[in-house]
Amino acid sequence: MEITEVREQHLEAKMTIRPDFYAPNGYLHAGSLVGFADSLAGYATVAHFPLGVVGFTTIELKTNFLSTAKTGEVWAIATPEHLGKTTQVWDVLLRHGDTDKKMALFRCTQMLIYPEKKGQ
């Protein structure tokens, strides 16, 4: 995985498809796309922490798979749907680098973590 661009409300990355990412059917494993997209959403979340946030955790994710591939690169763009004080919702669009064909639509909700206050 290589992050290629980070800016306000936007993160881009690419991942080279390798045989060790294949499912038993010989095509890219769906979990490879989910792991890639969830990692991007995580990096995007960290890049957009509100003041005082010390961490985050994924509390929900969903993926729609639209196509697969055996070779090439997967390009992805993460954009926020919601940037709140306690949660962020990120969408990640994954496309095949050679054909520009959509491969998956990913959405996750991140819970933001603040330091514990003394006495709680």
MOPAC internal coordinates of N, CA, C and O (Angstrom, degrees):
PM7 1SCF
backbone

  N    0.0000 0     0.00 0     0.00 0    0    0    0
  C    1.4472 1     0.00 0     0.00 0    1    0    0
  C    1.5185 1   108.55 1     0.00 0    2    1    0
  O    1.2310 1   120.95 1   -44.92 1    3    2    1
  N    1.3240 1   115.79 1   135.08 1    3    2    1
  C    1.4641 1   120.97 1   178.39 1    5    3    2
  C    1.5291 1   108.64 1  -133.13 1    6    5    3
  O    1.2310 1   120.81 1   -59.97 1    7    6    5
  N    1.3206 1   116.05 1   120.03 1    7    6    5
  C    1.4580 1   120.45 1   175.39 1    9    7    6
  C    1.5189 1   106.92 1   -78.40 1   10    9    7
  O    1.2310 1   120.51 1   -53.45 1   11   10    9
  N    1.3342 1   116.63 1   126.55 1   11   10    9
  C    1.4565 1   121.16 1  -174.66 1   13   11   10
  C    1.5224 1   113.53 1  -107.11 1   14   13   11
  O    1.2310 1   119.86 1   159.80 1   15   14   13
  N    1.3325 1   117.88 1   -20.20 1   15   14   13
  C    1.4634 1   119.91 1   179.56 1   17   15   14
  C    1.5197 1   110.20 1  -160.40 1   18   17   15
  O    1.2310 1   120.97 1   -44.23 1   19   18   17
  N    1.3225 1   115.76 1   135.77 1   19   18   17
  C    1.4581 1   122.42 1   173.34 1   21   19   18
  C    1.5212 1   107.05 1  -133.70 1   22   21   19
  O    1.2310 1   121.07 1   -55.01 1   23   22   21
  N    1.3136 1   115.55 1   124.99 1   23   22   21
  C    1.4594 1   120.67 1   173.80 1   25   23   22
  C    1.5272 1   107.89 1  -148.96 1   26   25   23
  O    1.2310 1   120.64 1    -1.82 1   27   26   25
  N    1.3047 1   116.39 1   178.18 1   27   26   25
  C    1.4532 1   120.71 1  -178.20 1   29   27   26
  C    1.5308 1   110.52 1   -53.91 1   30   29   27
  O    1.2310 1   120.91 1   -57.39 1   31   30   29
  N    1.3374 1   115.87 1   122.61 1   31   30   29
  C    1.4693 1   124.50 1   177.55 1   33   31   30
  C    1.5323 1   113.34 1    57.38 1   34   33   31
  O    1.2310 1   120.73 1  -143.09 1   35   34   33
  N    1.3444 1   116.21 1    36.91 1   35   34   33
  C    1.4623 1   119.51 1  -177.81 1   37   35   34
  C    1.5252 1   109.48 1  -164.58 1   38   37   35
  O    1.2310 1   120.70 1   -45.84 1   39   38   37
  N    1.3386 1   116.26 1   134.16 1   39   38   37
  C    1.4617 1   121.76 1   173.51 1   41   39   38
  C    1.5224 1   107.30 1  -143.40 1   42   41   39
  O    1.2310 1   120.32 1   -45.71 1   43   42   41
  N    1.3286 1   116.99 1   134.29 1   43   42   41
  C    1.4624 1   122.05 1   177.99 1   45   43   42
  C    1.5139 1   109.74 1  -123.35 1   46   45   43
  O    1.2310 1   121.05 1   -31.09 1   47   46   45
  N    1.3268 1   115.60 1   148.91 1   47   46   45
  C    1.4647 1   120.97 1   178.40 1   49   47   46
  C    1.5218 1   109.46 1  -157.12 1   50   49   47
  O    1.2310 1   121.61 1   -11.76 1   51   50   49
  N    1.3388 1   114.53 1   168.24 1   51   50   49
  C    1.4567 1   119.90 1   175.97 1   53   51   50
  C    1.5207 1   109.41 1  -139.05 1   54   53   51
  O    1.2310 1   121.33 1   -23.41 1   55   54   53
  N    1.3151 1   115.06 1   156.59 1   55   54   53
  C    1.4565 1   122.25 1   179.59 1   57   55   54
  C    1.5291 1   107.49 1  -139.77 1   58   57   55
  O    1.2310 1   120.31 1   -50.79 1   59   58   57
  N    1.3150 1   117.02 1   129.21 1   59   58   57
  C    1.4556 1   121.53 1   176.95 1   61   59   58
  C    1.5301 1   109.01 1   -80.74 1   62   61   59
  O    1.2310 1   121.10 1   -49.25 1   63   62   61
  N    1.3226 1   115.49 1   130.75 1   63   62   61
  C    1.4668 1   121.04 1   177.81 1   65   63   62
  C    1.5223 1   108.25 1   -75.18 1   66   65   63
  O    1.2310 1   121.08 1   -51.54 1   67   66   65
  N    1.3388 1   115.55 1   128.46 1   67   66   65
  C    1.4699 1   121.66 1   179.49 1   69   67   66
  C    1.5312 1   109.06 1  -128.25 1   70   69   67
  O    1.2310 1   119.92 1   -25.31 1   71   70   69
  N    1.3171 1   117.75 1   154.69 1   71   70   69
  C    1.4620 1   120.61 1   179.69 1   73   71   70
  C    1.5347 1   114.04 1   -56.69 1   74   73   71
  O    1.2310 1   120.11 1   150.13 1   75   74   73
  N    1.3596 1   117.40 1   -29.87 1   75   74   73
  C    1.4653 1   117.33 1   179.38 1   77   75   74
  C    1.5267 1   111.95 1   -73.37 1   78   77   75
  O    1.2310 1   119.47 1   176.64 1   79   78   77
  N    1.3375 1   118.62 1    -3.36 1   79   78   77
  C    1.4643 1   122.49 1   173.09 1   81   79   78
  C    1.5291 1   111.72 1   -96.37 1   82   81   79
  O    1.2310 1   119.99 1  -178.31 1   83   82   81
  N    1.3390 1   117.62 1     1.69 1   83   82   81
  C    1.4707 1   121.25 1  -177.38 1   85   83   82
  C    1.5211 1   111.91 1   -75.91 1   86   85   83
  O    1.2310 1   121.75 1   -30.87 1   87   86   85
  N    1.3167 1   114.25 1   149.13 1   87   86   85
  C    1.4631 1   122.60 1   169.59 1   89   87   86
  C    1.5339 1   107.77 1   -84.49 1   90   89   87
  O    1.2310 1   119.54 1    -7.31 1   91   90   89
  N    1.3253 1   118.48 1   172.69 1   91   90   89
  C    1.4668 1   119.97 1   178.56 1   93   91   90
  C    1.5322 1   114.24 1   -58.12 1   94   93   91
  O    1.2310 1   119.59 1   159.77 1   95   94   93
  N    1.3309 1   118.38 1   -20.23 1   95   94   93
  C    1.4693 1   120.42 1   179.23 1   97   95   94
  C    1.5316 1   113.07 1   -81.49 1   98   97   95
  O    1.2310 1   119.99 1   178.62 1   99   98   97
  N    1.3484 1   117.62 1    -1.38 1   99   98   97
  C    1.4520 1   120.85 1   177.11 1  101   99   98
  C    1.5186 1   115.00 1    89.36 1  102  101   99
  O    1.2310 1   120.25 1  -175.01 1  103  102  101
  N    1.3232 1   117.12 1     4.99 1  103  102  101
  C    1.4639 1   121.92 1   176.70 1  105  103  102
  C    1.5205 1   109.53 1  -114.57 1  106  105  103
  O    1.2310 1   120.99 1    -9.95 1  107  106  105
  N    1.3177 1   115.72 1   170.05 1  107  106  105
  C    1.4529 1   121.85 1  -179.45 1  109  107  106
  C    1.5304 1   110.70 1   -54.79 1  110  109  107
  O    1.2310 1   120.65 1   -51.99 1  111  110  109
  N    1.3108 1   116.36 1   128.01 1  111  110  109
  C    1.4591 1   122.26 1  -179.69 1  113  111  110
  C    1.5217 1   109.82 1   -69.71 1  114  113  111
  O    1.2310 1   120.31 1   -44.48 1  115  114  113
  N    1.3220 1   117.02 1   135.52 1  115  114  113
  C    1.4628 1   121.58 1   179.80 1  117  115  114
  C    1.5285 1   111.19 1   -56.83 1  118  117  115
  O    1.2310 1   120.40 1   144.13 1  119  118  117
  N    1.3178 1   116.84 1   -35.87 1  119  118  117
  C    1.4587 1   120.70 1   179.67 1  121  119  118
  C    1.5239 1   112.69 1   -64.07 1  122  121  119
  O    1.2310 1   120.15 1   152.74 1  123  122  121
  N    1.3234 1   117.31 1   -27.26 1  123  122  121
  C    1.4629 1   120.30 1   175.94 1  125  123  122
  C    1.5201 1   110.71 1   -64.58 1  126  125  123
  O    1.2310 1   120.85 1   138.34 1  127  126  125
  N    1.3348 1   115.98 1   -41.66 1  127  126  125
  C    1.4598 1   120.05 1   178.15 1  129  127  126
  C    1.5237 1   111.33 1   -68.70 1  130  129  127
  O    1.2310 1   120.46 1   139.55 1  131  130  129
  N    1.3275 1   116.72 1   -40.45 1  131  130  129
  C    1.4676 1   120.09 1   179.10 1  133  131  130
  C    1.5234 1   110.15 1   -64.01 1  134  133  131
  O    1.2310 1   120.25 1   134.79 1  135  134  133
  N    1.3208 1   117.13 1   -45.21 1  135  134  133
  C    1.4650 1   120.57 1   179.18 1  137  135  134
  C    1.5160 1   112.22 1   -62.09 1  138  137  135
  O    1.2310 1   120.72 1   138.62 1  139  138  137
  N    1.3236 1   116.24 1   -41.38 1  139  138  137
  C    1.4591 1   121.28 1   177.61 1  141  139  138
  C    1.5269 1   110.67 1   -63.03 1  142  141  139
  O    1.2310 1   120.50 1   129.13 1  143  142  141
  N    1.3297 1   116.66 1   -50.87 1  143  142  141
  C    1.4663 1   120.84 1  -178.51 1  145  143  142
  C    1.5285 1   111.82 1   -63.64 1  146  145  143
  O    1.2310 1   120.09 1   138.38 1  147  146  145
  N    1.3272 1   117.43 1   -41.62 1  147  146  145
  C    1.4627 1   120.24 1  -179.65 1  149  147  146
  C    1.5255 1   110.72 1   -66.20 1  150  149  147
  O    1.2310 1   120.13 1   143.69 1  151  150  149
  N    1.3242 1   117.36 1   -36.31 1  151  150  149
  C    1.4661 1   120.33 1   176.11 1  153  151  150
  C    1.5220 1   111.02 1   -63.63 1  154  153  151
  O    1.2310 1   120.59 1   137.56 1  155  154  153
  N    1.3380 1   116.48 1   -42.44 1  155  154  153
  C    1.4671 1   119.76 1   178.96 1  157  155  154
  C    1.5182 1   111.11 1   -63.89 1  158  157  155
  O    1.2310 1   120.62 1   136.76 1  159  158  157
  N    1.3199 1   116.43 1   -43.24 1  159  158  157
  C    1.4615 1   119.57 1   178.61 1  161  159  158
  C    1.5274 1   110.46 1   -62.50 1  162  161  159
  O    1.2310 1   120.27 1   144.27 1  163  162  161
  N    1.3185 1   117.08 1   -35.73 1  163  162  161
  C    1.4549 1   120.99 1   177.42 1  165  163  162
  C    1.5198 1   112.17 1   -65.70 1  166  165  163
  O    1.2310 1   120.37 1   133.42 1  167  166  165
  N    1.3316 1   116.89 1   -46.58 1  167  166  165
  C    1.4640 1   119.84 1   177.02 1  169  167  166
  C    1.5314 1   110.84 1   -62.47 1  170  169  167
  O    1.2310 1   120.43 1   139.73 1  171  170  169
  N    1.3214 1   116.78 1   -40.27 1  171  170  169
  C    1.4642 1   120.61 1   179.00 1  173  171  170
  C    1.5262 1   110.87 1   -64.45 1  174  173  171
  O    1.2310 1   120.54 1   141.00 1  175  174  173
  N    1.3241 1   116.57 1   -39.00 1  175  174  173
  C    1.4618 1   120.58 1   178.11 1  177  175  174
  C    1.5256 1   110.03 1   -60.79 1  178  177  175
  O    1.2310 1   120.56 1   130.41 1  179  178  177
  N    1.3262 1   116.53 1   -49.59 1  179  178  177
  C    1.4666 1   120.67 1  -179.68 1  181  179  178
  C    1.5334 1   110.42 1   -59.26 1  182  181  179
  O    1.2310 1   120.20 1   140.34 1  183  182  181
  N    1.3159 1   117.22 1   -39.66 1  183  182  181
  C    1.4653 1   121.07 1  -179.67 1  185  183  182
  C    1.5272 1   112.35 1   -68.20 1  186  185  183
  O    1.2310 1   120.27 1   166.00 1  187  186  185
  N    1.3243 1   117.09 1   -14.00 1  187  186  185
  C    1.4646 1   121.80 1  -177.01 1  189  187  186
  C    1.5302 1   112.45 1  -122.89 1  190  189  187
  O    1.2310 1   120.37 1  -153.45 1  191  190  189
  N    1.3277 1   116.90 1    26.55 1  191  190  189
  C    1.4658 1   120.14 1   176.66 1  193  191  190
  C    1.5281 1   111.13 1   -61.09 1  194  193  191
  O    1.2310 1   120.01 1   -46.49 1  195  194  193
  N    1.3328 1   117.59 1   133.51 1  195  194  193
  C    1.4581 1   119.76 1   167.93 1  197  195  194
  C    1.5329 1   109.31 1   -70.26 1  198  197  195
  O    1.2310 1   120.43 1   -18.14 1  199  198  197
  N    1.3067 1   116.79 1   161.86 1  199  198  197
  C    1.4519 1   122.54 1   179.10 1  201  199  198
  C    1.5312 1   110.34 1   -55.42 1  202  201  199
  O    1.2310 1   120.79 1   -48.74 1  203  202  201
  N    1.3250 1   116.10 1   131.26 1  203  202  201
  C    1.4612 1   121.81 1   175.91 1  205  203  202
  C    1.5141 1   115.41 1    95.34 1  206  205  203
  O    1.2310 1   119.33 1   167.50 1  207  206  205
  N    1.3169 1   118.89 1   -12.50 1  207  206  205
  C    1.4624 1   121.60 1   180.00 1  209  207  206
  C    1.5262 1   109.08 1   -72.96 1  210  209  207
  O    1.2310 1   120.52 1   -43.43 1  211  210  209
  N    1.3415 1   116.61 1   136.57 1  211  210  209
  C    1.4636 1   121.14 1  -178.91 1  213  211  210
  C    1.5331 1   112.77 1  -113.84 1  214  213  211
  O    1.2310 1   120.11 1   172.46 1  215  214  213
  N    1.3134 1   117.40 1    -7.54 1  215  214  213
  C    1.4546 1   119.76 1  -179.30 1  217  215  214
  C    1.5199 1   110.75 1  -177.31 1  218  217  215
  O    1.2310 1   121.49 1     5.09 1  219  218  217
  N    1.3321 1   114.76 1  -174.91 1  219  218  217
  C    1.4611 1   120.41 1   178.68 1  221  219  218
  C    1.5214 1   108.62 1  -158.19 1  222  221  219
  O    1.2310 1   121.23 1   -13.98 1  223  222  221
  N    1.3103 1   115.25 1   166.02 1  223  222  221
  C    1.4606 1   121.01 1   171.15 1  225  223  222
  C    1.5217 1   108.74 1  -147.19 1  226  225  223
  O    1.2310 1   120.62 1   -35.10 1  227  226  225
  N    1.3238 1   116.41 1   144.90 1  227  226  225
  C    1.4618 1   121.08 1   176.76 1  229  227  226
  C    1.5176 1   108.56 1   -74.47 1  230  229  227
  O    1.2310 1   120.42 1   -52.06 1  231  230  229
  N    1.3377 1   116.80 1   127.94 1  231  230  229
  C    1.4671 1   119.66 1   179.16 1  233  231  230
  C    1.5301 1   112.63 1  -110.43 1  234  233  231
  O    1.2310 1   120.55 1   166.02 1  235  234  233
  N    1.3305 1   116.55 1   -13.98 1  235  234  233
  C    1.4643 1   119.13 1   175.39 1  237  235  234
  C    1.5177 1   108.74 1  -160.22 1  238  237  235
  O    1.2310 1   120.59 1   -35.68 1  239  238  237
  N    1.3422 1   116.47 1   144.32 1  239  238  237
  C    1.4564 1   120.31 1   171.82 1  241  239  238
  C    1.5103 1   110.01 1  -148.71 1  242  241  239
  O    1.2310 1   121.82 1   -27.42 1  243  242  241
  N    1.3313 1   114.13 1   152.58 1  243  242  241
  C    1.4619 1   121.69 1  -179.58 1  245  243  242
  C    1.5210 1   107.70 1  -147.05 1  246  245  243
  O    1.2310 1   120.84 1   -36.41 1  247  246  245
  N    1.3268 1   116.00 1   143.59 1  247  246  245
  C    1.4596 1   120.73 1   178.71 1  249  247  246
  C    1.5197 1   110.04 1  -137.75 1  250  249  247
  O    1.2310 1   120.75 1   -45.27 1  251  250  249
  N    1.3234 1   116.17 1   134.73 1  251  250  249
  C    1.4600 1   122.67 1   169.31 1  253  251  250
  C    1.5222 1   106.76 1  -106.80 1  254  253  251
  O    1.2310 1   120.22 1   -55.78 1  255  254  253
  N    1.3201 1   117.19 1   124.22 1  255  254  253
  C    1.4580 1   122.48 1   179.99 1  257  255  254
  C    1.5201 1   108.81 1   -96.96 1  258  257  255
  O    1.2310 1   120.87 1   -49.98 1  259  258  257
  N    1.3358 1   115.93 1   130.02 1  259  258  257
  C    1.4598 1   121.01 1  -174.13 1  261  259  258
  C    1.5234 1   113.42 1  -114.88 1  262  261  259
  O    1.2310 1   120.12 1   152.09 1  263  262  261
  N    1.3341 1   117.38 1   -27.91 1  263  262  261
  C    1.4667 1   121.24 1   177.87 1  265  263  262
  C    1.5224 1   108.22 1  -161.58 1  266  265  263
  O    1.2310 1   121.09 1    -6.19 1  267  266  265
  N    1.3179 1   115.52 1   173.81 1  267  266  265
  C    1.4600 1   120.56 1   178.81 1  269  267  266
  C    1.5251 1   109.07 1  -138.30 1  270  269  267
  O    1.2310 1   120.68 1     0.85 1  271  270  269
  N    1.3106 1   116.31 1  -179.15 1  271  270  269
  C    1.4633 1   121.38 1  -179.21 1  273  271  270
  C    1.5192 1   108.95 1  -159.01 1  274  273  271
  O    1.2310 1   121.25 1   -12.41 1  275  274  273
  N    1.3297 1   115.22 1   167.59 1  275  274  273
  C    1.4657 1   122.15 1   176.91 1  277  275  274
  C    1.5158 1   112.27 1  -118.26 1  278  277  275
  O    1.2310 1   120.44 1   159.70 1  279  278  277
  N    1.3343 1   116.76 1   -20.30 1  279  278  277
  C    1.4584 1   121.21 1  -177.27 1  281  279  278
  C    1.5251 1   109.82 1  -140.82 1  282  281  279
  O    1.2310 1   121.23 1   -11.08 1  283  282  281
  N    1.3208 1   115.25 1   168.92 1  283  282  281
  C    1.4586 1   120.71 1   175.02 1  285  283  282
  C    1.5149 1   112.39 1    96.02 1  286  285  283
  O    1.2310 1   121.43 1    25.06 1  287  286  285
  N    1.3196 1   114.87 1  -154.94 1  287  286  285
  C    1.4586 1   121.50 1  -179.28 1  289  287  286
  C    1.5251 1   110.12 1  -126.31 1  290  289  287
  O    1.2310 1   122.05 1   -27.94 1  291  290  289
  N    1.3141 1   113.68 1   152.06 1  291  290  289
  C    1.4636 1   121.10 1   171.15 1  293  291  290
  C    1.5193 1   106.13 1  -104.02 1  294  293  291
  O    1.2310 1   120.75 1   -54.71 1  295  294  293
  N    1.3214 1   116.17 1   125.29 1  295  294  293
  C    1.4652 1   122.25 1   175.63 1  297  295  294
  C    1.5204 1   107.78 1  -104.75 1  298  297  295
  O    1.2310 1   120.42 1   -38.51 1  299  298  297
  N    1.3208 1   116.80 1   141.49 1  299  298  297
  C    1.4607 1   120.25 1  -177.48 1  301  299  298
  C    1.5166 1   110.95 1  -138.43 1  302  301  299
  O    1.2310 1   121.52 1   -34.01 1  303  302  301
  N    1.3237 1   114.70 1   145.99 1  303  302  301
  C    1.4589 1   122.63 1   175.56 1  305  303  302
  C    1.5231 1   107.95 1  -127.57 1  306  305  303
  O    1.2310 1   121.12 1   -54.54 1  307  306  305
  N    1.3374 1   115.46 1   125.46 1  307  306  305
  C    1.4615 1   122.03 1   177.07 1  309  307  306
  C    1.5243 1   108.80 1  -104.90 1  310  309  307
  O    1.2310 1   120.89 1   -49.82 1  311  310  309
  N    1.3266 1   115.91 1   130.18 1  311  310  309
  C    1.4598 1   122.01 1   176.64 1  313  311  310
  C    1.5257 1   109.00 1  -135.70 1  314  313  311
  O    1.2310 1   120.18 1   -33.29 1  315  314  313
  N    1.3291 1   117.26 1   146.71 1  315  314  313
  C    1.4615 1   119.17 1  -178.29 1  317  315  314
  C    1.5252 1   112.38 1   -83.22 1  318  317  315
  O    1.2310 1   121.58 1   -38.43 1  319  318  317
  N    1.2972 1   114.58 1   141.57 1  319  318  317
  C    1.4638 1   121.64 1   169.64 1  321  319  318
  C    1.5268 1   109.34 1   -96.00 1  322  321  319
  O    1.2310 1   121.29 1   151.58 1  323  322  321
  N    1.3416 1   115.14 1   -28.42 1  323  322  321
  C    1.4687 1   121.00 1  -177.74 1  325  323  322
  C    1.5285 1   108.51 1  -152.78 1  326  325  323
  O    1.2310 1   120.55 1   -50.10 1  327  326  325
  N    1.3358 1   116.55 1   129.90 1  327  326  325
  C    1.4619 1   121.85 1   175.81 1  329  327  326
  C    1.5311 1   107.26 1  -124.98 1  330  329  327
  O    1.2310 1   120.84 1   -92.48 1  331  330  329
  N    1.3281 1   115.99 1    87.52 1  331  330  329
  C    1.4590 1   120.48 1  -177.68 1  333  331  330
  C    1.5138 1   112.75 1  -101.23 1  334  333  331
  O    1.2310 1   121.26 1     3.78 1  335  334  333
  N    1.3501 1   115.20 1  -176.22 1  335  334  333
  C    1.4689 1   120.67 1   179.23 1  337  335  334
  C    1.5233 1   111.96 1   -78.46 1  338  337  335
  O    1.2310 1   120.03 1   154.08 1  339  338  337
  N    1.3449 1   117.54 1   -25.92 1  339  338  337
  C    1.4646 1   120.08 1  -177.54 1  341  339  338
  C    1.5254 1   113.46 1  -118.32 1  342  341  339
  O    1.2310 1   120.41 1   161.67 1  343  342  341
  N    1.3276 1   116.81 1   -18.33 1  343  342  341
  C    1.4716 1   120.10 1   178.07 1  345  343  342
  C    1.5241 1   110.31 1  -142.32 1  346  345  343
  O    1.2310 1   121.72 1   -24.43 1  347  346  345
  N    1.3292 1   114.31 1   155.57 1  347  346  345
  C    1.4594 1   122.32 1   169.67 1  349  347  346
  C    1.5235 1   107.36 1  -131.22 1  350  349  347
  O    1.2310 1   120.49 1   -35.88 1  351  350  349
  N    1.3272 1   116.67 1   144.12 1  351  350  349
  C    1.4602 1   122.19 1   175.42 1  353  351  350
  C    1.5282 1   106.92 1  -120.20 1  354  353  351
  O    1.2310 1   121.20 1   -56.05 1  355  354  353
  N    1.3368 1   115.31 1   123.95 1  355  354  353
  C    1.4612 1   121.88 1  -177.45 1  357  355  354
  C    1.5197 1   111.25 1  -118.20 1  358  357  355
  O    1.2310 1   120.86 1   -43.24 1  359  358  357
  N    1.3323 1   115.97 1   136.76 1  359  358  357
  C    1.4650 1   123.21 1   171.79 1  361  359  358
  C    1.5204 1   107.81 1  -105.64 1  362  361  359
  O    1.2310 1   121.14 1   -40.68 1  363  362  361
  N    1.3319 1   115.42 1   139.32 1  363  362  361
  C    1.4623 1   120.88 1   175.80 1  365  363  362
  C    1.5267 1   107.91 1  -128.37 1  366  365  363
  O    1.2310 1   121.05 1   -57.35 1  367  366  365
  N    1.3166 1   115.60 1   122.65 1  367  366  365
  C    1.4570 1   122.06 1   175.94 1  369  367  366
  C    1.5232 1   107.43 1  -101.21 1  370  369  367
  O    1.2310 1   120.76 1   -56.97 1  371  370  369
  N    1.3338 1   116.16 1   123.03 1  371  370  369
  C    1.4580 1   121.96 1  -179.79 1  373  371  370
  C    1.5193 1   109.27 1  -109.20 1  374  373  371
  O    1.2310 1   120.80 1   -50.53 1  375  374  373
  N    1.3445 1   116.07 1   129.47 1  375  374  373
  C    1.4667 1   122.61 1  -178.81 1  377  375  374
  C    1.5269 1   110.16 1  -130.55 1  378  377  375
  O    1.2310 1   121.03 1   -25.81 1  379  378  377
  N    1.3286 1   115.64 1   154.19 1  379  378  377
  C    1.4601 1   120.05 1   174.74 1  381  379  378
  C    1.5262 1   108.10 1   -77.70 1  382  381  379
  O    1.2310 1   120.57 1   -48.24 1  383  382  381
  N    1.3258 1   116.52 1   131.76 1  383  382  381
  C    1.4588 1   121.39 1  -174.98 1  385  383  382
  C    1.5103 1   114.85 1   -63.98 1  386  385  383
  O    1.2310 1   119.56 1   147.59 1  387  386  385
  N    1.3299 1   118.44 1   -32.41 1  387  386  385
  C    1.4642 1   121.08 1  -177.67 1  389  387  386
  C    1.5253 1   112.65 1   -84.71 1  390  389  387
  O    1.2310 1   120.32 1   139.60 1  391  390  389
  N    1.3160 1   117.00 1   -40.40 1  391  390  389
  C    1.4710 1   121.09 1  -173.57 1  393  391  390
  C    1.5245 1   113.00 1  -100.71 1  394  393  391
  O    1.2310 1   119.86 1   164.39 1  395  394  393
  N    1.3206 1   117.87 1   -15.61 1  395  394  393
  C    1.4703 1   124.50 1  -174.73 1  397  395  394
  C    1.5333 1   111.78 1    64.66 1  398  397  395
  O    1.2310 1   120.57 1  -167.24 1  399  398  397
  N    1.3231 1   116.51 1    12.76 1  399  398  397
  C    1.4638 1   120.91 1   179.28 1  401  399  398
  C    1.5256 1   109.66 1   -71.92 1  402  401  399
  O    1.2310 1   120.63 1   -44.93 1  403  402  401
  N    1.3388 1   116.41 1   135.07 1  403  402  401
  C    1.4561 1   120.40 1   176.44 1  405  403  402
  C    1.5250 1   109.71 1   -63.98 1  406  405  403
  O    1.2310 1   121.12 1   -48.03 1  407  406  405
  N    1.3306 1   115.45 1   131.97 1  407  406  405
  C    1.4628 1   120.46 1   178.84 1  409  407  406
  C    1.5231 1   111.69 1  -105.68 1  410  409  407
  O    1.2310 1   120.66 1   143.83 1  411  410  409
  N    1.3366 1   116.35 1   -36.17 1  411  410  409
  C    1.4696 1   119.03 1  -178.25 1  413  411  410
  C    1.5191 1   110.32 1  -162.11 1  414  413  411
  O    1.2310 1   121.94 1   -27.30 1  415  414  413
  N    1.3277 1   113.89 1   152.70 1  415  414  413
  C    1.4561 1   123.45 1   171.65 1  417  415  414
  C    1.5215 1   106.44 1  -117.42 1  418  417  415
  O    1.2310 1   120.49 1   -56.76 1  419  418  417
  N    1.3237 1   116.67 1   123.24 1  419  418  417
  C    1.4676 1   122.88 1  -174.59 1  421  419  418
  C    1.5216 1   108.46 1  -122.90 1  422  421  419
  O    1.2310 1   120.66 1   -40.07 1  423  422  421
  N    1.3301 1   116.35 1   139.93 1  423  422  421
  C    1.4675 1   121.26 1   173.48 1  425  423  422
  C    1.5155 1   108.58 1  -139.10 1  426  425  423
  O    1.2310 1   121.07 1   -42.24 1  427  426  425
  N    1.3324 1   115.56 1   137.76 1  427  426  425
  C    1.4605 1   119.22 1   175.81 1  429  427  426
  C    1.5179 1   111.00 1  -140.73 1  430  429  427
  O    1.2310 1   121.84 1   -24.61 1  431  430  429
  N    1.3190 1   114.08 1   155.39 1  431  430  429
  C    1.4589 1   122.44 1   175.40 1  433  431  430
  C    1.5160 1   107.76 1  -112.30 1  434  433  431
  O    1.2310 1   121.21 1   -51.06 1  435  434  433
  N    1.3284 1   115.28 1   128.94 1  435  434  433
  C    1.4584 1   121.98 1  -179.99 1  437  435  434
  C    1.5381 1   108.59 1  -111.20 1  438  437  435
  O    1.2310 1   120.76 1   -49.34 1  439  438  437
  N    1.3204 1   116.16 1   130.66 1  439  438  437
  C    1.4594 1   121.07 1   173.41 1  441  439  438
  C    1.5206 1   108.01 1   -92.49 1  442  441  439
  O    1.2310 1   120.51 1   -52.82 1  443  442  441
  N    1.3351 1   116.62 1   127.18 1  443  442  441
  C    1.4553 1   122.09 1  -179.69 1  445  443  442
  C    1.5144 1   109.68 1   -85.86 1  446  445  443
  O    1.2310 1   120.88 1   -37.81 1  447  446  445
  N    1.3251 1   115.92 1   142.19 1  447  446  445
  C    1.4627 1   121.68 1  -175.55 1  449  447  446
  C    1.5288 1   108.76 1  -115.30 1  450  449  447
  O    1.2310 1   122.15 1   -49.77 1  451  450  449
  N    1.3280 1   113.50 1   130.23 1  451  450  449
  C    1.4710 1   121.39 1   177.42 1  453  451  450
  C    1.5117 1   108.59 1  -109.35 1  454  453  451
  O    1.2310 1   119.99 1   -20.79 1  455  454  453
  N    1.3376 1   117.63 1   159.21 1  455  454  453
  C    1.4816 1   119.33 1   177.71 1  457  455  454
  C    1.5194 1   109.61 1   -62.00 1  458  457  455
  O    1.2310 1   121.39 1   -33.72 1  459  458  457
  N    1.3422 1   114.94 1   146.28 1  459  458  457
  C    1.4606 1   119.45 1   176.11 1  461  459  458
  C    1.5129 1   108.90 1   -70.03 1  462  461  459
  O    1.2310 1   121.50 1   -39.01 1  463  462  461
  N    1.3290 1   114.74 1   140.99 1  463  462  461
  C    1.4681 1   119.13 1   175.41 1  465  463  462
  C    1.5124 1   108.34 1   -85.01 1  466  465  463
  O    1.2310 1   120.44 1   -37.72 1  467  466  465
  N    1.3180 1   116.76 1   142.28 1  467  466  465
  C    1.4644 1   120.99 1   179.55 1  469  467  466
  C    1.5210 1   109.72 1   -60.84 1  470  469  467
  O    1.2310 1   121.32 1   -40.06 1  471  470  469
  N    1.3336 1   115.08 1   139.94 1  471  470  469
  C    1.4627 1   120.93 1   179.35 1  473  471  470
  C    1.5076 1   113.29 1    88.93 1  474  473  471
  O    1.2310 1   119.68 1  -177.19 1  475  474  473
  N    1.3117 1   118.22 1     2.81 1  475  474  473
  C    1.4791 1   119.47 1   178.03 1  477  475  474
  C    1.4980 1   110.94 1  -106.85 1  478  477  475
  O    1.2310 1   120.10 1   180.00 1  479  478  477

